Amino acid sequence: MRCFYSQELELELPPGHPFPMDKFRVSKDMLLDGGILRPEEIIDVRPVAQHHLRRVHDSSYIDKIAAGTLDRKEQIVLGLPASPRLFIRSAAEVEATRLACRAALAEGVGVCLAGGTHQAFREHGEGYSVFNDVAVAIRDLQDQQPAIKIMVVDTAADQGEGTNTLLAGDPRVFTYSIHVPGYSMSSLARLSHGSLDVETSRYVEGEMYLKQLFSTLAGALDAFAPDLVIWISGVDNHRNDRVGQMYLALKDIQRRDEILLGAFIKNRIPVAVLYGGGYNRQPEFTAKLHRNTVATAKKLAAAYRGL
């Protein structure tokens, strides 16, 4: 199972900044140290070529990110300080997602050890999302395979308004989200409906959440019959997350991962796994939750190989 990563993902942030930038490196090290992944299964990537970004994002916005010239208001909405390093980091994350999607189509499962930046819009970023990696990857695949049917399954705690907006009206794409209503990583985000939006109650517990997820997603998968699923897994629905407003236990997230990945892999639906949000009060636990999702993908991919 190939996983895509970049040494550029770590970006030094001001002291006390709420975004857990080190979760990418820490989860990758956990996967290696625990013997879940071999070093050769982690492919280091370079930043994505700008022509891929320009399929989705406004050129003036890309240029401002590259030059580090966002104004103060734009930086507040984005949640990250502007600098040319931010462009390099974000472009590398997009490339990791783009290649994970291609690997999924070729091998059944591909993993980006980051990604899921679903709050990025055409002309601006919000909620720590600079470029919309999902939309960029989809447009790249459609360029090669115009008729490909892609489902975005978003189980992060907040709704991906940026992804919904960028992909709206495309019959080849189905966007599914289960999220807390009204919760967004940006106070300026507007409501943008996806193909199927499932709203949970605030601080939903595991049993109710899993019942809603499994009952609604199963029908959508059957009806749309995707050629590829891009799964923004998200671990901000853990009960100890600082912002997620859900109340899932570790065992609930593990069950979510096992059921979803089992359904995709056993039914031969290629799946690209992305991290999505995670802001646990215990920073290392965020990395552990992401590690667990990748470990489940590796285990199930091996179990169902050859079916």
C-alpha positions in Angstrom: 0.0 0.0 0.0 1.5 3.3 -1.1 1.4 6.3 1.2 2.3 9.8 0.0 4.1 12.3 2.3 6.4 15.3 2.0 9.2 16.7 4.1 7.7 20.1 3.3 4.5 19.4 5.3 5.9 20.8 8.6 5.7 24.6 8.8 6.9 26.5 11.8 4.0 28.4 13.4 3.9 31.1 16.1 4.1 29.7 19.7 0.7 28.7 20.9 -0.9 28.4 17.4 -3.8 25.9 17.6 -3.1 24.0 14.4 -1.2 20.7 15.2 1.3 21.0 12.4 3.5 18.2 13.7 0.8 15.6 13.5 1.8 14.6 10.0 5.4 13.8 11.0 4.5 12.2 14.3 1.8 9.9 12.7 4.3 9.0 9.9 6.9 8.1 12.5 4.3 6.0 14.5 3.5 4.1 11.4 7.2 3.3 10.7 8.2 2.7 14.3 5.2 0.3 14.8 6.1 -1.7 11.7 2.8 -0.8 10.1 4.5 0.7 7.1 7.8 -0.1 5.5 10.0 2.8 4.5 9.6 2.0 0.9 5.8 2.3 1.2 6.1 6.0 2.0 6.7 8.1 -1.1 8.1 11.6 -0.6 6.6 14.1 -3.0 7.4 17.5 -4.4 4.9 20.4 -4.6 2.3 20.1 -7.3 2.7 21.9 -10.6 0.8 25.2 -10.6 -1.2 24.3 -13.7 -3.0 21.7 -11.5 -3.9 24.4 -9.0 -5.1 26.8 -11.7 -7.8 24.3 -12.8 -9.5 25.0 -9.4 -8.2 28.2 -7.9 -8.1 31.8 -9.1 -4.7 32.7 -10.4 -4.5 35.9 -8.3 -5.1 33.9 -5.2 -2.4 31.3 -6.1 0.0 34.2 -6.7 -0.7 35.8 -3.4 -0.1 32.5 -1.5 3.1 32.0 -3.5 4.4 35.5 -2.7 3.2 35.4 0.9 1.1 38.6 0.4 -2.2 37.8 2.0 -3.6 40.8 3.9 -4.3 40.5 7.6 -8.0 39.8 7.2 -7.2 37.0 4.7 -4.7 35.5 7.1 -7.2 35.5 10.0 -9.9 33.8 7.9 -7.3 31.2 6.7 -6.0 30.7 10.2 -2.4 30.5 9.0 0.4 33.1 8.6 1.2 34.0 5.0 4.7 33.2 3.7 6.2 31.6 0.6 6.9 28.5 2.7 3.1 28.2 3.2 2.7 27.8 -0.6 5.4 25.1 -0.8 3.8 23.2 2.1 0.3 23.4 0.8 1.3 22.6 -2.8 3.1 19.5 -1.5 0.0 18.4 0.4 -2.1 18.7 -2.8 0.4 16.6 -4.7 0.3 13.9 -2.1 -3.5 13.7 -2.5 -3.3 13.8 -6.3 -0.9 10.8 -6.3 -2.8 8.9 -3.6 -5.9 9.1 -5.8 -4.0 7.7 -8.8 -2.5 5.0 -6.6 -6.0 4.0 -5.4 -7.2 3.6 -8.9 -4.2 1.5 -9.8 -3.9 -0.6 -6.6 -7.2 -0.4 -4.8 -6.0 1.8 -1.9 -3.9 4.9 -1.8 -3.1 7.1 1.3 -2.2 10.7 1.7 -0.5 11.2 5.1 -2.2 14.6 5.2 -4.8 16.2 3.0 -8.6 16.8 3.3 -8.4 20.6 3.1 -12.1 20.9 2.3 -12.5 24.6 3.4 -10.5 26.1 0.5 -12.6 28.0 -2.1 -11.7 29.2 -5.5 -10.5 32.7 -4.5 -9.6 32.2 -0.8 -8.8 29.7 1.9 -10.5 29.2 5.3 -10.1 27.1 8.4 -6.4 26.1 7.7 -7.3 25.0 4.1 -5.1 26.8 1.6 -5.7 24.8 -1.6 -8.5 22.3 -2.1 -6.6 19.1 -2.6 -9.7 17.1 -3.3 -11.0 19.3 -6.0 -7.6 19.5 -7.6 -7.2 15.7 -7.6 -10.7 15.2 -9.1 -10.1 17.7 -12.0 -6.7 16.0 -12.7 -8.4 12.5 -12.9 -11.2 13.9 -15.0 -8.7 15.3 -17.4 -7.4 11.8 -18.0 -10.7 9.9 -17.6 -13.6 12.3 -18.4 -16.4 9.8 -17.5 -14.9 8.7 -14.2 -17.4 8.8 -11.3 -16.0 10.0 -8.0 -17.6 10.1 -4.6 -16.2 12.3 -1.8 -17.0 10.8 1.6 -16.3 13.4 4.3 -16.5 12.2 7.9 -14.7 15.1 9.4 -16.8 16.9 12.0 -17.3 20.1 9.9 -18.9 20.4 6.5 -16.6 20.9 3.5 -18.2 24.0 2.1 -15.2 24.7 -0.2 -15.3 21.2 -1.8 -19.1 21.4 -2.3 -18.8 24.8 -3.9 -16.0 23.9 -6.3 -17.6 20.7 -7.4 -21.3 21.8 -7.5 -23.2 20.9 -10.6 -20.9 18.2 -11.8 -22.9 15.0 -12.3 -19.8 12.9 -12.3 -19.1 13.8 -8.6 -21.1 12.9 -5.5 -20.3 14.7 -2.2 -21.4 13.0 1.0 -20.8 14.6 4.4 -21.8 13.8 8.0 -21.2 16.7 10.2 -22.3 19.0 13.1 -24.8 21.5 11.7 -23.6 25.1 11.8 -20.0 24.1 12.9 -17.3 25.4 10.6 -13.6 26.0 10.9 -14.2 29.6 9.7 -16.8 32.0 11.0 -17.1 33.4 7.5 -17.9 30.2 5.8 -21.2 30.1 3.9 -23.5 27.1 3.7 -23.0 25.2 0.6 -25.0 22.0 0.1 -23.4 18.8 -1.2 -25.1 15.8 -2.8 -26.0 14.3 0.6 -25.5 16.2 3.8 -26.2 14.3 7.0 -26.5 16.5 10.1 -25.8 15.0 13.5 -26.8 16.5 16.9 -24.1 18.5 18.6 -22.0 16.2 20.8 -23.4 13.2 19.2 -22.3 9.9 20.8 -20.9 6.9 19.0 -23.9 4.6 18.6 -26.1 7.3 17.1 -23.4 8.7 14.9 -22.5 5.3 13.5 -26.1 4.4 12.9 -26.6 7.6 10.9 -23.4 7.2 9.0 -23.9 3.6 7.9 -27.6 3.8 7.1 -27.2 6.9 4.9 -23.9 6.2 3.2 -24.8 2.6 2.1 -27.7 3.8 0.0 -25.6 6.6 -1.6 -22.9 4.2 -2.6 -25.4 1.8 -4.2 -27.2 4.5 -6.1 -24.1 6.4 -7.4 -21.8 3.4 -7.9 -18.5 5.3 -7.9 -15.3 4.3 -9.7 -13.3 6.0 -6.9 -14.0 7.1 -3.3 -12.0 9.9 -1.8 -12.4 9.6 1.9 -11.7 12.6 4.2 -11.5 10.5 7.3 -11.2 13.2 10.0 -10.5 12.5 13.7 -11.9 15.7 15.1 -15.1 13.8 16.0 -13.3 12.3 19.0 -14.8 13.3 22.4 -11.5 15.0 23.5 -11.1 17.2 20.4 -10.9 20.9 21.1 -13.2 22.0 18.2 -15.0 19.1 16.7 -18.2 19.1 18.8 -18.8 15.4 18.6 -18.4 12.8 21.4 -17.0 9.7 19.8 -14.8 7.3 21.8 -11.7 5.7 20.4 -13.6 2.5 19.8 -16.3 4.3 17.8 -13.7 5.8 15.4 -12.0 2.5 15.0 -15.4 0.9 14.2 -16.1 3.6 11.7 -12.8 3.0 10.0 -13.2 -0.8 9.9 -16.7 -0.7 8.5 -16.1 2.0 5.8 -12.8 0.7 4.6 -14.1 -2.9 4.7 -17.0 -1.9 2.5 -14.9 -0.1 0.0 -12.1 -2.6 -0.2 -14.3 -5.8 -0.1 -16.5 -4.4 -2.8 -13.6 -3.4 -5.0 -14.3 0.3 -4.8 -10.9 2.1 -5.0 -10.4 4.4 -2.1 -8.0 7.2 -1.4 -7.7 7.9 2.3 -7.0 11.5 3.5 -6.5 12.7 7.0 -8.8 15.7 7.4 -9.2 17.5 10.8 -8.0 16.5 14.2 -7.2 18.9 17.1 -7.2 16.7 20.2 -6.5 18.2 23.6 -3.6 15.7 23.8 -1.7 16.6 20.7 0.0 13.2 20.2 -3.4 11.5 20.4 -4.4 13.3 17.2 -1.4 11.6 15.4 -2.4 8.3 17.0 -5.9 8.5 15.7 -4.6 9.2 12.2 -2.1 6.4 12.5 -4.9 4.0 13.5 -6.9 4.8 10.3 -3.9 4.1 8.1 -3.2 0.9 10.0 -6.8 -0.3 9.4 -6.4 0.5 5.7 -3.2 -1.5 5.5 -4.7 -4.5 7.4 -7.9 -4.6 5.3 -6.1 -4.1 2.0 -3.9 -7.1 2.9 -6.9 -9.2 4.1 -8.9 -8.6 1.0 -6.1 -8.8 -1.6 -7.0 -11.3 -4.3 -10.7 -11.3 -3.7 
